[in-house]
Amino acid sequence: MSLKHKIGTPFIELPTVDSTNNYATTLAHEGMARHGTAVFAHRQTRGRGQRTKEWVTGGGNIALSLVLEPVQLTTSRMFSLSMAVALGACRFFTRYAGEDTRIKWPNDIYWRDRKAGGILIENILQGSSWRFAVAGIGLNINQDDFGELNNRAVSLKQITGRNFSSVILAHELCSDLQQAWDLLEKDQPELTAAYHSLLYKLNEPIRLKKENRVFEALLTGVTLTGQLVVRHSIEEQFDVGEVEWIFEE
């Protein structure tokens, strides 16, 4: 049975915060959040991305963190939750940006070859019990200047030529994430298939770097535990953070 509370209820809207993930995590630890609680900030000054990277969000973008209670999931399915969050975010962005929207392993939303958003999931454990997950989602909505990253990043405004209400879109995003959560709870094979159907560069050659080794391989998929699977002369699997993507300038 699904939890009663839908993702996005309650919806906490803040003008400015250091990190929506920090705010949501504090609420969860203090017993002031339930499954579905959403924290949205118009400006985020010290947001966090993967591997200690910062994700600073100016006005007009989406900075959203969700408190999720995985009561029907074991810790072995942590990456399945990541799949569901990425799927919901990708489907939302696709509605406006079109079919060139993809999920780039492990945690990014891409439009063509440019980054449109990122996801950071932090888990709260109590012993062996998975109490909560806090899923932070940052999406570029109205930003039109990324400085030195102009060739690597993109926003919905740049793609469509339109301005959007980021808070209205954040509510809509919550609905897409709810649909993906429902899929997570009921049908792992369908979730995995949907995730792979949107996987960036699936069955295409990519360049990777591991320590001092740079190599090209065919991306063939992602395992249920989150490892990237590639094939060249042999098949290899890599954990998050073990390899780095190399892009042509």
Order of alpha helices (4+ residues) and beta strands (2+ residues): beta-alpha-beta-beta-alpha-beta-beta-beta-beta-alpha-alpha-alpha-beta-beta-beta-beta-beta
